[in-house]
Structure formats: C-alpha cells, structure tokens
C-alpha cells in the first residue's frame, strides 16, 4: 500500500529507530532512548522535534500522556515499504532447514506442509499458515485401482499438486459361466485391475479431474468397456469432492508459540477472537492468504497487511504476511504468517518469501 508521506532522511531515521526499539522492547519509546542510536552530533532536541513531527503526521502516537511514542499502523506501513530490507541470512537459514528436515520421498504433501508450518512458527514465534495446493486445475499424475473384495475396489488418484484423492467403486459382476475358484478369480481380477490402472494412467495423465469426469468412457475400448460407467461415476465424485474442499484447506501451526513469546496476546479475549477466525472462518481467511491479484512476472509477491488493513475485525491488531508458491508458473498455494503489528518484519518477510520459494522449487522439480 502506497503512502502519501514524504519524510526527510532524519525523520526516516527517527521513525526506523522508534519502530525497531518498540519491536525489541514492547514499551513506548522516549526520545532519550534513541540518543544512542545516532551520531553524537545529533542532539536530543533534534530527535524530539522529529518525533513530534511524526506524531503530528499520525505515524507515531502516545498511548498515555506521560508515555513515549508507539508506531501507528501508518508508521509501520512506511517502515515496511521504505525502511525494511528482508534478511538474506534468515532466508538462507529457512531454505537450509526446510531442505534438511522435509522428506519428500516418504511423506504426503499435507504432512510435508504441516511440518513446514511447524518449522516456520518455531523460527518466528508467530502463527504460520500454509494453504494446501489447489486441485481444481491440478492434473492427473497417477491412477491406481486396488481390489478390496470381489465386489469392490478403491480408486486412488495422485494429482500433480501431490494431493491424493480416493473413492470406493463397485466392480463388474464376474461372468456366471466362469468356473474357476474364488482365489484364482481374485488373482485374475488383481491382474486385470493393474493392467487397467496402467492403461488409464497412460491415457489420462496430464488431464484435470474436471476433464476426466466428462470423458466418453466408451473410448476405453472393448477390453475394458464394462468398467466405463463405473469409472465415470467415480471420477465425477472425486471431482465434486475436490471442488467442495478446495477453498478452505489451511494448515495452521504456532498458536502456542504466539501466546508464549508475544506479550500482546496475553489477554484471553483477544486470543479467543483470533482463534475463532483461524478455526471457524477459514473461508474468509483463505482469500487473504492466497491472494493472486497483482502478482509479479515470477508469480511471487509478498503481501503485508498491517492492523486496520486487515478486513477481518479480530485481525486488526495483527500483521499478516503472505506469499504465493507455485507449480511451474501457476500459483497453487500460499505461505502466511500472522503476528502482532510489533513484528520483526525484516525476518518475517524473509521467512515467508524463502518458504514460498522453497515450496515452488520443490513442487516444480518433483
């Protein structure tokens, strides 16, 4: 969000020093506390004058008459837009930790993202939020039919977003004239389902569930035509299920970290209202985190919403930082961080961006 304020170099220095001091101490900042931040030739009177101007401009305020100053939302906004440089050291640390601790060979995508969210919340002390990759445009990567009993099989679909979907389907009744025993029937059916799985994977790979759900299944050919209607029904059900669940999948970690490390959240009532948003209003929270408007050419953009910039009332004492991650060039999910407006922005922004970059690269390589 752009700002109309034009500050002198000295005023920018004083604003930056005030914000950093308040972030570090959580206490209102007086001019005397900033004297050591500057060259000795800068007098306390100069600092007081600059702080007075910043207060008149609405960038700082006094919570009590006799207290020092505290940054306003507008003050934080200028600080983030003009004075913060995300920490390269923190970004490299995040990338290294995620690379070392996430096992893409053994865990599902949701399990990986849960671990990633836990790592981010522990590193930052804030609440980490990661949306599960979108499936509405995800393409089929692999399909498997597994026999459960003579009359039923499980249809398992792995998408290129690395999400797995499954549903039960009935199997065609065996030929009544077929005289073999039950064990040989089961072995024969296993082989048939494996051949069909390979055939379907080869023919359907790269198509979305929406496309597959409306296919003409008579194209399967005479060998497998008796499965056509059953597969059509099962694929339509998987597509419907994905569409219903796509917009509310947010993995949340770090509430305990926030309560333990951030004094702003010591009041029970405030914590309860934020928890309600996280637990019950994910349909409203999700579009704030997975925001694809105005993305740059790389498809990645860090968005910082500070205080009253958050449209949800319980979050207006918080800052929300988010960035999308993508598969190839298509944004499929996002990484978010929720904490107090008194946030260490240079670290938090670096953590969110580094995590989004890591997930983008990992998903694109798999």
RODO-2510 file (C-alpha; in nm, 4 decimals, decimal comma):
residues 366
     n   res          X          Y          Z
     1     x     0,0000     0,0000     0,0000
     2     x     0,1499     0,3328    -0,1049
     3     x     0,1754     0,6208     0,1400
     4     x     0,1431     0,9994     0,0866
     5     x     0,4082     1,0839     0,3477
     6     x     0,7364     1,2376     0,2316
     7     x     0,9847     1,2205     0,5150
     8     x     1,3293     1,3729     0,5342
     9     x     1,6270     1,1446     0,5835
    10     x     1,6422     1,2417     0,9517
    11     x     1,2700     1,1752     1,0020
    12     x     1,3073     0,8361     0,8351
    13     x     1,5976     0,7559     1,0657
    14     x     1,3984     0,8509     1,3747
    15     x     1,0925     0,6564     1,2588
    16     x     1,3023     0,3485     1,1865
    17     x     1,4794     0,3715     1,5211
    18     x     1,1490     0,4161     1,7062
    19     x     0,9898     0,1159     1,5362
    20     x     1,2919    -0,1066     1,5976
    21     x     1,3124    -0,0014     1,9626
    22     x     0,9415    -0,0675     2,0185
    23     x     0,9619    -0,4048     1,8432
    24     x     1,2508    -0,5024     2,0706
    25     x     1,1038    -0,3819     2,3999
    26     x     0,7214    -0,3675     2,3573
    27     x     0,7376    -0,0415     2,5557
    28     x     0,6624     0,3160     2,4408
    29     x     0,9763     0,4895     2,3158
    30     x     1,1010     0,8250     2,4500
    31     x     1,3490     1,0467     2,2684
    32     x     1,6173     0,9774     2,5282
    33     x     1,6049     0,6070     2,4405
    34     x     1,7053     0,6896     2,0822
    35     x     2,0039     0,9131     2,1533
    36     x     2,2463     0,6205     2,1453
    37     x     2,1115     0,5121     1,8031
    38     x     2,2552     0,8209     1,6345
    39     x     2,5796     1,0011     1,5806
    40     x     2,6687     1,2031     1,8939
    41     x     2,6339     1,5222     1,6895
    42     x     2,2566     1,4643     1,6697
    43     x     2,1098     1,6388     1,9706
    44     x     1,8208     1,5082     2,1830
    45     x     1,6276     1,8198     2,0770
    46     x     1,6600     1,7224     1,7093
    47     x     1,5265     1,3751     1,7886
    48     x     1,2379     1,5222     1,9911
    49     x     1,1470     1,7541     1,7052
    50     x     1,1477     1,4681     1,4566
    51     x     0,9336     1,2525     1,6850
    52     x     0,6932     1,5442     1,7304
    53     x     0,6564     1,5777     1,3542
    54     x     0,5999     1,2032     1,3156
    55     x     0,3322     1,2166     1,5843
    56     x     0,1538     1,5104     1,4186
    57     x     0,1651     1,3160     1,0903
    58     x    -0,0066     1,0185     1,2569
    59     x     0,2918     0,7856     1,2243
    60     x     0,3541     0,7705     1,5997
    61     x     0,1176     0,8197     1,8924
    62     x     0,1277     0,8377     2,2711
    63     x    -0,0790     0,5658     2,4410
    64     x    -0,0704     0,7788     2,7593
    65     x     0,0051     1,1464     2,8108
    66     x     0,3256     1,0872     3,0030
    67     x     0,4390     0,7922     2,7929
    68     x     0,6764     0,7744     2,4988
    69     x     0,5621     0,7064     2,1444
    70     x     0,4350     0,3911     1,9779
    71     x     0,4210     0,3292     1,5995
    72     x     0,0761     0,3539     1,4403
    73     x    -0,0365     0,1284     1,1544
    74     x     0,0660     0,4062     0,9139
    75     x     0,4070     0,4270     1,0810
    76     x     0,4574     0,0541     1,0389
    77     x     0,3454     0,0848     0,6764
    78     x     0,6153     0,3408     0,5929
    79     x     0,8671     0,1330     0,7863
    80     x     0,7828    -0,1790     0,5830
    81     x     0,7577    -0,0018     0,2457
    82     x     1,0619     0,2241     0,2728
    83     x     1,2938     0,1180     0,5529
    84     x     1,2955    -0,2625     0,5739
    85     x     1,5298    -0,4934     0,3857
    86     x     1,4399    -0,8626     0,4298
    87     x     1,7232    -1,0559     0,5922
    88     x     1,9243    -1,2657     0,3455
    89     x     2,0760    -1,4548     0,6386
    90     x     1,7327    -1,5590     0,7677
    91     x     1,6185    -1,6537     0,4169
    92     x     1,9187    -1,8840     0,3693
    93     x     1,8614    -2,0361     0,7134
    94     x     1,4967    -2,1121     0,6320
    95     x     1,5850    -2,2705     0,2982
    96     x     1,8533    -2,4862     0,4614
    97     x     1,6296    -2,6037     0,7472
    98     x     1,3403    -2,6906     0,5163
    99     x     1,5751    -2,8767     0,2814
   100     x     1,7275    -3,0711     0,5704
   101     x     1,4083    -3,1592     0,7574
   102     x     1,1396    -3,2213     0,4934
   103     x     1,1401    -3,5703     0,3413
   104     x     0,9646    -3,5551     0,0047
   105     x     1,0220    -3,9243    -0,0598
   106     x     0,8226    -4,0563     0,2359
   107     x     0,5559    -3,8000     0,3345
   108     x     0,2364    -3,6812     0,1685
   109     x     0,2131    -3,3191     0,0606
   110     x    -0,0158    -3,2327     0,3538
   111     x     0,2234    -3,3933     0,6038
   112     x     0,5140    -3,2023     0,4493
   113     x     0,3276    -2,8729     0,4683
   114     x     0,2300    -2,9364     0,8321
   115     x     0,5965    -2,9919     0,9168
   116     x     0,6940    -2,6812     0,7210
   117     x     0,4344    -2,4728     0,9084
   118     x     0,5657    -2,6017     1,2421
   119     x     0,9233    -2,5136     1,1447
   120     x     0,8223    -2,1613     1,0396
   121     x     0,6249    -2,0934     1,3572
   122     x     0,9113    -2,2150     1,5755
   123     x     1,1621    -1,9977     1,3913
   124     x     0,9470    -1,6851     1,4016
   125     x     0,7370    -1,7075     1,7166
   126     x     0,4296    -1,6247     1,5086
   127     x     0,1413    -1,8271     1,3672
   128     x     0,2305    -1,9957     1,0365
   129     x    -0,0434    -2,0644     0,7820
   130     x     0,0085    -2,2681     0,4646
   131     x    -0,2665    -2,3435     0,2142
   132     x    -0,2760    -2,6879     0,0553
   133     x    -0,2116    -2,6817    -0,3233
   134     x    -0,5218    -2,6173    -0,5294
   135     x    -0,6737    -2,9178    -0,7055
   136     x    -0,9323    -2,7548    -0,9332
   137     x    -0,6765    -2,7259    -1,2135
   138     x    -0,4413    -2,9980    -1,0965
   139     x    -0,3651    -3,2682    -1,3476
   140     x    -0,3641    -3,6433    -1,3011
   141     x    -0,0203    -3,7846    -1,2291
   142     x    -0,1028    -4,1481    -1,1485
   143     x    -0,4095    -4,3689    -1,1095
   144     x    -0,4388    -4,6996    -0,9272
   145     x    -0,7276    -4,9448    -0,8837
   146     x    -0,6898    -5,1706    -0,5796
   147     x    -0,9212    -5,4664    -0,5143
   148     x    -1,0704    -5,4693    -0,1648
   149     x    -1,3022    -5,7685    -0,2033
   150     x    -1,4655    -5,9459    -0,5010
   151     x    -1,7264    -5,6725    -0,5395
   152     x    -1,5352    -5,3517    -0,4567
   153     x    -1,2170    -5,1655    -0,5402
   154     x    -1,0583    -4,8401    -0,4290
   155     x    -0,9815    -4,5849    -0,6979
   156     x    -0,6749    -4,3806    -0,5959
   157     x    -0,5738    -4,0725    -0,7922
   158     x    -0,2474    -3,8827    -0,7382
   159     x    -0,2513    -3,5286    -0,8785
   160     x     0,0461    -3,3235    -0,9893
   161     x    -0,0184    -3,0998    -0,6880
   162     x     0,0832    -3,4139    -0,4895
   163     x    -0,2560    -3,4418    -0,3277
   164     x    -0,4086    -3,7894    -0,3165
   165     x    -0,7807    -3,8474    -0,3639
   166     x    -0,9607    -4,1802    -0,3329
   167     x    -1,3096    -4,3235    -0,3546
   168     x    -1,4711    -4,6663    -0,3412
   169     x    -1,6264    -4,8114    -0,6549
   170     x    -1,8224    -5,1272    -0,7296
   171     x    -1,6753    -5,3827    -0,9646
   172     x    -1,8497    -5,5548    -1,2548
   173     x    -2,0029    -5,8891    -1,1613
   174     x    -1,7939    -6,1874    -1,2762
   175     x    -1,9103    -6,3934    -1,5708
   176     x    -2,1516    -6,6589    -1,4264
   177     x    -2,0227    -6,9133    -1,6762
   178     x    -1,6709    -6,8708    -1,5476
   179     x    -1,5931    -7,1826    -1,3491
   180     x    -1,2653    -7,1065    -1,1686
   181     x    -1,2347    -7,0924    -0,7892
   182     x    -1,2546    -6,7756    -0,5768
   183     x    -0,8786    -6,7432    -0,5215
   184     x    -0,7996    -6,7617    -0,8912
   185     x    -1,0824    -6,5146    -0,9603
   186     x    -0,9246    -6,2669    -0,7154
   187     x    -0,5801    -6,3137    -0,8730
   188     x    -0,7249    -6,2648    -1,2190
   189     x    -0,9079    -5,9510    -1,1068
   190     x    -0,5903    -5,8106    -0,9470
   191     x    -0,4043    -5,8557    -1,2762
   192     x    -0,6902    -5,7032    -1,4723
   193     x    -0,7092    -5,4004    -1,2413
   194     x    -0,3322    -5,3492    -1,2662
   195     x    -0,3453    -5,3593    -1,6457
   196     x    -0,6399    -5,1200    -1,6401
   197     x    -0,4563    -4,8890    -1,3964
   198     x    -0,1542    -4,8739    -1,6265
   199     x    -0,3761    -4,8218    -1,9305
   200     x    -0,5699    -4,5375    -1,7645
   201     x    -0,2579    -4,3669    -1,6291
   202     x    -0,1028    -4,3687    -1,9767
   203     x    -0,4182    -4,2292    -2,1411
   204     x    -0,5326    -3,9827    -1,8729
   205     x    -0,2049    -3,8423    -1,7411
   206     x    -0,1962    -3,4640    -1,7754
   207     x    -0,5738    -3,4152    -1,7764
   208     x    -0,7618    -3,2403    -1,4943
   209     x    -1,0255    -3,4208    -1,2882
   210     x    -1,2864    -3,1948    -1,4448
   211     x    -1,1854    -3,3078    -1,7924
   212     x    -1,1707    -3,6727    -1,6915
   213     x    -1,5139    -3,6583    -1,5239
   214     x    -1,6818    -3,5747    -1,8565
   215     x    -1,4855    -3,8104    -2,0824
   216     x    -1,6599    -4,0518    -2,3159
   217     x    -1,5552    -4,3698    -2,1424
   218     x    -1,6501    -4,5819    -2,4422
   219     x    -1,3063    -4,4771    -2,5695
   220     x    -1,1601    -4,7330    -2,3311
   221     x    -1,2068    -4,9970    -2,5934
   222     x    -1,3831    -5,3286    -2,5870
   223     x    -1,1343    -5,4862    -2,3471
   224     x    -1,2343    -5,2551    -2,0587
   225     x    -1,5696    -5,1171    -2,1678
   226     x    -1,7546    -5,2847    -1,8788
   227     x    -1,5667    -5,0501    -1,6403
   228     x    -1,6657    -4,7360    -1,8289
   229     x    -1,9786    -4,6257    -1,6422
   230     x    -1,8337    -4,7159    -1,3026
   231     x    -1,5206    -4,5104    -1,3697
   232     x    -1,7222    -4,2172    -1,4994
   233     x    -1,9286    -4,2090    -1,1797
   234     x    -1,6226    -4,2432    -0,9546
   235     x    -1,4270    -3,9692    -1,1343
   236     x    -1,7239    -3,7339    -1,1185
   237     x    -1,7430    -3,7931    -0,7405
   238     x    -1,3710    -3,7206    -0,6965
   239     x    -1,4037    -3,4008    -0,8985
   240     x    -1,7067    -3,2884    -0,6932
   241     x    -1,5243    -3,3597    -0,3679
   242     x    -1,2196    -3,1593    -0,4760
   243     x    -1,4323    -2,8622    -0,5763
   244     x    -1,6107    -2,8590    -0,2398
   245     x    -1,2943    -2,8711    -0,0313
   246     x    -1,0585    -2,6589    -0,2364
   247     x    -1,1068    -2,3185    -0,0728
   248     x    -1,0721    -2,3925     0,2979
   249     x    -0,7598    -2,6041     0,3355
   250     x    -0,5274    -2,4036     0,5608
   251     x    -0,2667    -2,5737     0,7770
   252     x    -0,2115    -2,3686     1,0949
   253     x     0,0717    -2,4019     1,3436
   254     x     0,2205    -2,1842     1,6181
   255     x    -0,0655    -2,0597     1,8363
   256     x     0,1223    -2,1795     2,1446
   257     x     0,4399    -2,0059     2,0224
   258     x     0,2490    -1,6805     1,9813
   259     x     0,0993    -1,6961     2,3317
   260     x     0,4334    -1,7828     2,4877
   261     x     0,6501    -1,5256     2,3102
   262     x     0,4285    -1,2251     2,2298
   263     x     0,3000    -1,0112     2,5212
   264     x     0,0256    -0,8532     2,3060
   265     x    -0,1634    -1,1813     2,3196
   266     x    -0,1733    -1,2210     2,6964
   267     x    -0,5422    -1,1209     2,7106
   268     x    -0,7707    -1,4218     2,6827
   269     x    -1,0466    -1,2375     2,4965
   270     x    -0,8151    -1,1228     2,2187
   271     x    -0,6742    -1,4712     2,1750
   272     x    -1,0228    -1,6226     2,1596
   273     x    -1,1344    -1,3908     1,8785
   274     x    -0,8253    -1,4723     1,6723
   275     x    -0,8694    -1,8450     1,7335
   276     x    -1,2286    -1,8174     1,6143
   277     x    -1,1079    -1,6733     1,2835
   278     x    -0,8453    -1,9445     1,2469
   279     x    -1,0812    -2,2288     1,3341
   280     x    -1,4231    -2,1208     1,2092
   281     x    -1,3795    -1,8523     0,9455
   282     x    -1,1245    -2,0073     0,7120
   283     x    -1,3473    -1,9292     0,4137
   284     x    -1,2888    -1,5588     0,4874
   285     x    -0,9237    -1,6006     0,5843
   286     x    -0,8258    -1,8103     0,2828
   287     x    -0,8566    -1,5383     0,0125
   288     x    -0,6471    -1,3021     0,2269
   289     x    -0,3615    -1,5533     0,2328
   290     x    -0,3962    -1,6923    -0,1196
   291     x    -0,4060    -1,3552    -0,2930
   292     x    -0,3080    -1,3825    -0,6597
   293     x    -0,4006    -1,0262    -0,7585
   294     x    -0,1144    -0,8143    -0,8800
   295     x     0,1482    -1,0890    -0,8866
   296     x     0,4808    -1,0022    -1,0477
   297     x     0,6192    -1,1864    -1,3516
   298     x     0,7608    -1,4652    -1,1362
   299     x     0,4170    -1,5289    -0,9862
   300     x     0,5524    -1,4430    -0,6425
   301     x     0,4683    -1,1420    -0,4343
   302     x     0,4911    -1,0821    -0,0618
   303     x     0,1817    -0,9079     0,0723
   304     x     0,1925    -0,7352     0,4115
   305     x    -0,1364    -0,6329     0,5746
   306     x    -0,0885    -0,4247     0,8877
   307     x    -0,3516    -0,3666     1,1556
   308     x    -0,6594    -0,1946     1,0120
   309     x    -0,5597    -0,3020     0,6602
   310     x    -0,6911    -0,6460     0,7547
   311     x    -1,0609    -0,6677     0,6615
   312     x    -1,1409    -0,9130     0,9430
   313     x    -1,2064    -0,7263     1,2678
   314     x    -1,0260    -0,9686     1,5065
   315     x    -0,7088    -0,9389     1,2971
   316     x    -0,6843    -0,5592     1,3140
   317     x    -0,4352    -0,5771     1,5985
   318     x    -0,2222    -0,8112     1,3877
   319     x     0,0036    -0,8116     1,0847
   320     x    -0,0481    -1,0763     0,8152
   321     x     0,2354    -1,1516     0,5740
   322     x     0,1770    -1,3881     0,2818
   323     x     0,3364    -1,5042    -0,0429
   324     x     0,2204    -1,7478    -0,3083
   325     x     0,4067    -2,0602    -0,4117
   326     x     0,3588    -2,2237    -0,7474
   327     x     0,3973    -2,5340    -0,9559
   328     x     0,5871    -2,4224    -1,2635
   329     x     0,4468    -2,0768    -1,3352
   330     x     0,0997    -2,1347    -1,1859
   331     x     0,0294    -2,0201    -0,8265
   332     x    -0,1208    -2,3172    -0,6393
   333     x    -0,0892    -2,2201    -0,2719
   334     x     0,0493    -1,9711    -0,0258
   335     x     0,2554    -1,9297     0,2895
   336     x     0,1335    -1,6866     0,5549
   337     x     0,2467    -1,5558     0,8915
   338     x     0,0199    -1,3920     1,1496
   339     x     0,1576    -1,1994     1,4446
   340     x     0,1382    -0,8680     1,6275
   341     x     0,1885    -0,5427     1,4369
   342     x     0,5031    -0,5233     1,6542
   343     x     0,6591    -0,7832     1,4274
   344     x     1,0228    -0,8217     1,3264
   345     x     0,9326    -0,7519     0,9650
   346     x     1,2776    -0,7983     0,8108
   347     x     1,2844    -1,1536     0,9480
   348     x     0,9161    -1,2399     0,8996
   349     x     0,9113    -1,1250     0,5375
   350     x     1,2312    -1,3178     0,4687
   351     x     1,0866    -1,6347     0,6285
   352     x     0,7632    -1,6201     0,4285
   353     x     0,9339    -1,5452     0,0974
   354     x     1,2039    -1,8084     0,1468
   355     x     0,9457    -2,0743     0,2364
   356     x     0,7334    -1,9864    -0,0681
   357     x     1,0407    -2,0027    -0,2931
   358     x     1,1446    -2,3371    -0,1435
   359     x     0,7990    -2,4907    -0,1987
   360     x     0,7827    -2,3565    -0,5544
   361     x     1,1171    -2,5114    -0,6424
   362     x     1,0372    -2,8418    -0,4714
   363     x     0,6993    -2,8792    -0,6416
   364     x     0,8393    -2,7863    -0,9815
   365     x     1,1173    -3,0448    -0,9567
   366     x     0,9041    -3,3389    -0,8483
***
